[in-house]
Amino acid sequence: MIGGFGIWELLIILVIVLLIFGANKLPEIGGGIGKAISNFKRATNEPDEIDVTPKKDEEKKEG
């Protein structure tokens, strides 16, 4: 068993997904999920961007 789900439960879920979305939409959905996961992984690994633009208060003090 995988995470409490047996093979029959997984097959029933797969049939329901096929009925709802159709066989033609499944590759599009899988591609979208894959892109979302890769974008999430990339975003978590990138360092935070540092904002170096001066604030309005600092511009008034200098000017």
Backbone as a printed PyTorch tensor [residue, N CA C, xyz], in Angstrom:
tensor([[[  0.8210,  -1.1860,   0.0000],
         [  0.0000,   0.0000,   0.0000],
         [  0.8680,   1.2530,   0.0000]],

        [[  0.4310,   2.2540,  -0.7400],
         [  1.1430,   3.5190,  -0.8250],
         [  0.3430,   4.5570,  -0.0450]],

        [[  0.8300,   4.9700,   1.0880],
         [  0.1750,   6.0030,   1.8680],
         [ -1.2480,   5.6610,   2.2770]],

        [[ -1.5410,   4.4040,   2.4720],
         [ -2.8740,   4.0100,   2.8840],
         [ -3.8260,   3.7290,   1.7350]],

        [[ -3.3640,   3.9460,   0.4950],
         [ -4.1900,   3.6820,  -0.6730],
         [ -3.7370,   2.3830,  -1.3200]],

        [[ -4.6850,   1.5170,  -1.6150],
         [ -4.3720,   0.2900,  -2.3280],
         [ -4.4760,   0.5180,  -3.8280]],

        [[ -4.1860,  -0.5050,  -4.5910],
         [ -4.2190,  -0.3950,  -6.0470],
         [ -5.6300,  -0.1230,  -6.5520]],

        [[ -6.6280,  -0.6920,  -5.8970],
         [ -8.0040,  -0.4930,  -6.3540],
         [ -8.4720,   0.9420,  -6.1270]],

        [[ -8.0900,   1.5140,  -5.0150],
         [ -8.4580,   2.9100,  -4.7540],
         [ -7.8190,   3.8400,  -5.7720]],

        [[ -6.5450,   3.5850,  -6.0880],
         [ -5.8610,   4.4120,  -7.0840],
         [ -6.4900,   4.2690,  -8.4630]],

        [[ -6.8950,   3.0570,  -8.8290],
         [ -7.5480,   2.8520, -10.1220],
         [ -8.8980,   3.5610, -10.1880]],

        [[ -9.6420,   3.5450,  -9.0970],
         [-10.9330,   4.2410,  -9.0720],
         [-10.7260,   5.7460,  -9.2010]],

        [[ -9.7300,   6.2790,  -8.5250],
         [ -9.4240,   7.7080,  -8.6420],
         [ -9.0210,   8.0490, -10.0660]],

        [[ -8.2130,   7.2210, -10.6950],
         [ -7.7930,   7.4510, -12.0690],
         [ -8.9880,   7.4490, -13.0240]],

        [[ -9.9140,   6.5190, -12.8450],
         [-11.1100,   6.4640, -13.7030],
         [-11.9540,   7.7140, -13.5110]],

        [[-12.1100,   8.1770, -12.2790],
         [-12.8900,   9.3910, -12.0290],
         [-12.2350,  10.6000, -12.6770]],

        [[-10.9140,  10.7000, -12.5800],
         [-10.1910,  11.8100, -13.2070],
         [-10.3560,  11.7530, -14.7250]],

        [[-10.2770,  10.5620, -15.3080],
         [-10.4730,  10.4210, -16.7490],
         [-11.8780,  10.8400, -17.1650]],

        [[-12.8590,  10.5010, -16.3610],
         [-14.2290,  10.8840, -16.6830],
         [-14.4420,  12.3910, -16.5850]],

        [[-13.8200,  13.0120, -15.6090],
         [-14.0090,  14.4500, -15.4180],
         [-13.2710,  15.2510, -16.4850]],

        [[-12.0110,  14.9640, -16.6990],
         [-11.1830,  15.7900, -17.5720],
         [-11.0710,  15.2530, -18.9920]],

        [[-11.2160,  13.9870, -19.1770],
         [-11.0310,  13.4060, -20.5000],
         [ -9.5710,  13.0800, -20.7490]],

        [[ -9.3430,  12.1670, -21.6840],
         [ -7.9790,  11.7090, -21.9520],
         [ -7.1330,  12.7800, -22.6310]],

        [[ -7.7540,  13.6990, -23.3660],
         [ -6.9840,  14.7240, -24.0810],
         [ -6.4490,  15.8060, -23.1530]],

        [[ -7.1160,  16.0550, -22.0510],
         [ -6.6980,  17.1190, -21.1350],
         [ -5.6240,  16.6670, -20.1440]],

        [[ -5.4850,  15.3760, -19.9330],
         [ -4.5450,  14.8910, -18.9170],
         [ -3.0910,  15.3000, -19.1820]],

        [[ -2.5820,  15.2220, -20.4220],
         [ -1.1990,  15.6900, -20.6340],
         [ -1.0260,  17.1810, -20.3470]],

        [[ -2.0450,  17.9890, -20.6610],
         [ -1.9580,  19.4210, -20.3850],
         [ -1.9260,  19.6790, -18.8800]],

        [[ -2.7590,  18.9570, -18.1520],
         [ -2.7960,  19.1100, -16.7000],
         [ -1.4720,  18.6660, -16.0930]],

        [[ -0.9430,  17.5380, -16.5600],
         [  0.3400,  17.0460, -16.0530],
         [  1.4730,  18.0060, -16.3480]],

        [[  1.4730,  18.5840, -17.5490],
         [  2.5040,  19.5630, -17.8930],
         [  2.4150,  20.8100, -17.0380]],

        [[  1.1890,  21.2580, -16.7860],
         [  1.0000,  22.4360, -15.9340],
         [  1.4560,  22.1920, -14.5130]],

        [[  1.1540,  21.0130, -13.9890],
         [  1.5820,  20.6770, -12.6320],
         [  3.1010,  20.5670, -12.5700]],

        [[  3.7000,  19.9770, -13.6010],
         [  5.1600,  19.8590, -13.6380],
         [  5.8390,  21.2150, -13.6820]],

        [[  5.3090,  22.1370, -14.4920],
         [  5.8770,  23.4890, -14.5570],
         [  5.7140,  24.2090, -13.2250]],

        [[  4.5750,  24.0250, -12.5870],
         [  4.3480,  24.6770, -11.2990],
         [  5.3260,  24.1680, -10.2500]],

        [[  5.5700,  22.8730, -10.2340],
         [  6.5010,  22.3020,  -9.2600],
         [  7.9200,  22.7940,  -9.5290]],

        [[  8.3250,  22.8300, -10.8030],
         [  9.6850,  23.2880, -11.1070],
         [  9.8470,  24.7680, -10.7840]],

        [[  8.8200,  25.5900, -11.0430],
         [  8.8990,  27.0070, -10.6850],
         [  8.9720,  27.1870,  -9.1750]],

        [[  8.2310,  26.3710,  -8.4360],
         [  8.2740,  26.4480,  -6.9770],
         [  9.6550,  26.0790,  -6.4560]],

        [[ 10.2450,  25.0150,  -7.0000],
         [ 11.5800,  24.6010,  -6.5630],
         [ 12.6150,  25.6770,  -6.8810]],

        [[ 12.5020,  26.2660,  -8.0760],
         [ 13.4390,  27.3150,  -8.4620],
         [ 13.2870,  28.5320,  -7.5560]],

        [[ 12.0540,  28.8880,  -7.2130],
         [ 11.8190,  30.0540,  -6.3550],
         [ 12.3390,  29.8270,  -4.9470]],

        [[ 12.2540,  28.6060,  -4.4470],
         [ 12.7420,  28.3560,  -3.0950],
         [ 14.2590,  28.2880,  -3.0440]],

        [[ 14.9200,  27.9850,  -4.1570],
         [ 16.3830,  27.8850,  -4.1740],
         [ 17.0640,  29.2060,  -4.4960]],

        [[ 16.3510,  30.1490,  -5.1050],
         [ 16.9600,  31.4220,  -5.4630],
         [ 17.0840,  32.3050,  -4.2260]],

        [[ 18.1500,  33.0940,  -4.1600],
         [ 18.2610,  34.0320,  -3.0280],
         [ 17.2290,  35.1500,  -3.1680]],

        [[ 16.8730,  35.7370,  -2.0370],
         [ 15.9140,  36.8320,  -2.0600],
         [ 16.5210,  38.0360,  -2.7740]],

        [[ 15.6810,  38.7490,  -3.5080],
         [ 16.1520,  39.9470,  -4.1890],
         [ 16.2210,  41.0870,  -3.1840]],

        [[ 17.2190,  41.9300,  -3.3500],
         [ 17.4050,  43.0580,  -2.4470],
         [ 16.9540,  44.3150,  -3.1660]],

        [[ 16.0850,  45.0760,  -2.5330],
         [ 15.5750,  46.3170,  -3.1080],
         [ 16.5550,  47.4370,  -2.7830]],

        [[ 17.1810,  48.0170,  -3.8190],
         [ 18.1710,  49.0650,  -3.6170],
         [ 17.6620,  50.4280,  -4.0460]],

        [[ 16.3950,  50.5300,  -4.4000],
         [ 15.8560,  51.8300,  -4.7990],
         [ 15.6830,  52.6930,  -3.5560]],

        [[ 16.0420,  53.9740,  -3.6480],
         [ 15.8920,  54.8460,  -2.4750],
         [ 14.4210,  55.1080,  -2.1870]],

        [[ 14.1300,  55.2410,  -0.9090],
         [ 12.7640,  55.5370,  -0.5090],
         [ 12.4950,  57.0230,  -0.6820]],

        [[ 11.2500,  57.4040,  -0.7000],
         [ 10.8770,  58.8100,  -0.9110],
         [ 11.3880,  59.6950,   0.2050]],

        [[ 11.3960,  59.2140,   1.4420],
         [ 11.8810,  60.0100,   2.5630],
         [ 13.3700,  60.3250,   2.4200]],

        [[ 14.1550,  59.3540,   1.9540],
         [ 15.5800,  59.5590,   1.7890],
         [ 15.8670,  60.5350,   0.6660]],

        [[ 15.0420,  60.5320,  -0.3910],
         [ 15.2230,  61.4610,  -1.5010],
         [ 14.9740,  62.8970,  -1.0410]],

        [[ 13.9810,  63.1020,  -0.1790],
         [ 13.6650,  64.4600,   0.3110],
         [ 14.7850,  64.9890,   1.1860]],

        [[ 15.3990,  64.1090,   2.0200],
         [ 16.4790,  64.5420,   2.9050],
         [ 17.7030,  64.9470,   2.1030]],

        [[ 18.0010,  64.2370,   1.0260],
         [ 19.1760,  64.5230,   0.2120],
         [ 18.9450,  65.7610,  -0.6470]],

        [[ 17.7380,  66.0040,  -1.0920],
         [ 17.4260,  67.0810,  -2.0310],
         [ 17.0560,  68.3250,  -1.3910]]])
